[in-house]
Amino acid sequence: LDHIASGGWDDYIRQWANDAKRCGGTILIRWGHEFNGYWYPWSVPANGNDPQKFVRAWRHVVDVFRQAGAKNVQWVWCPYHLSNPDEPWNDPFLAYPGDDYVDWIGLDGYNWGTSQNWSEWLPFRSIYASLIRMYSTAFPNKPIMIAEFASAEEGGDKAAWIRELPEALADM
């Protein structure tokens, strides 16, 4: 994140921005997704990162796109449904780049079922209902999307889980 924020990737980012601008149509970019997990190099808990480093890198990427004139790009800020580790310093809200830098709120969440020793079967609503309430309250002027979701098969009925999605989404 420090290298991004200091301009170390600017040529690469600018090329993406120019390509996006030439595309013409609206492009949604979900950069730095699941930043509140530990599994990506840009994650807040990884590589000596912290929420403010994430914010600086995010804003820098957006600024490079704006300087390139890629006005057709919309930015999707997308935390994972659970912070890992679940510590106060890893609260996704601490890594929010600001309304001027975010167009959409994206949410990623998974029902791991009993496929992992740390997981249990989670209905779709139990993953997303409280998240949608929380983020729509915090950011009432931002559209919310469910950017990633899936269900394991172990521990429940995956087909029923999928069949419940339309009704669950309509309720939310």
C-alpha positions, 0 to 999 in steps of 0.5 A: 500500500505504501508503494502504491500511495507513493506513486510506485505503480502509477505507470501501471495504474495510469495504463488501466485508467487510459484503457478504461477511459477508451472503453467508454461505457461505465466500469465499476472497479472493486479495487482492494476488495476484502481488505479487512481479511488477512489473505491479500497483500493489500489487506489491512492486517497484512504486510504492516498495513493499517486502515490509513495506509489503505485509505491513502492507497485507495485515494491515490488510485482513484486520483490517478484515474481522475487525472487520466480523465477516466470519468466513466469509472465508478469505485466499489469499496468492498469489505468482507462480511467478517473482519479477520482478525476481529479486532477494533483496529480492523474495523472496515469503517476505519478504512473508508476512503470517503464519500468523494472516493467511493461510488458504491458499497460492495459486500462479499460473504460466504456460507462455508457450511461445515467445510472448515473446522471454524465454520458453521452453516449460515443462511444467506439472510444471516450473512447479509441482512445485518450488513445491508442494514449497517452499511445502508445506515452508515452510507445512506446515499450509496448504492449497495451491491452484493459483489461476491457470495457462495455456499459450500455444500457441507453442512446444509442444503446448498440448492435450498440456500440458492433458491432462497436468494430472490426472496431474501434479497427482496426482503432486504 
